[in-house]
Amino acid sequence: MEPARLASRERENAAVWKTGAAMRAAQRHIHLARIPYDSWGGSWRGRGKWSIDYPESDLNMSFRLQQLTALQVDPEGTVLNLTEDKLFHYPFIYIIEPGELTFSGDEVKALRKYLLTGGFLMVDDFWGEGSGKILSASFGVFPDA
C-alpha cells in the first residue's frame, strides 16, 4: 500500500510538509499506523470500514500532532496488520469505526502484547455510554477489564 499522502487523489488541499534529513536520520520521530480489520457490517468505498476517511484523516492527524505538540511526526503514515512483526516499530496505532470489528485470535494476542509492552492505541469514531466496556469486550484483548 502506498503512503497516505500519495494516496490522496480526491483532495488537493491535503496538508503536506517536509521533513529534514535530521528527522529522517534520528529515530526520535513517530510513525503512525492505521490498523485494518475485518468487519461484519459492510465496507466503505470497496474496502473495509477500517478505511473510512483514509488517507485524509491520517494526514490531518499527523499534521496536527506535528503542529500542536513537540512530536516529530513522519507524514508517511502506513497501513499495518496487527500480526506483522514490524508492529512494535510503531509506537502509535490507530483504529477507526470499530463497532463492527472482528479480530482473529492471533490479532487479539498481538494487540494485547503490543499494549502491554507500551504501545499506544487510538480508537476513533466510537462513542456512547459504556463504549469502553463494549470496546474492551468486542476486541477481546482485555476480557476482564
Helices and strands as residue ranges (DSSP letters): H 4-7, H 21-25, E 32-34, E 38-39, E 43-44, E 47-48, G 49-51, H 56-68, E 78-79, G 85-89, E 92-96, G 98-100, E 101-102, H 105-116, E 120-124, H 131-139
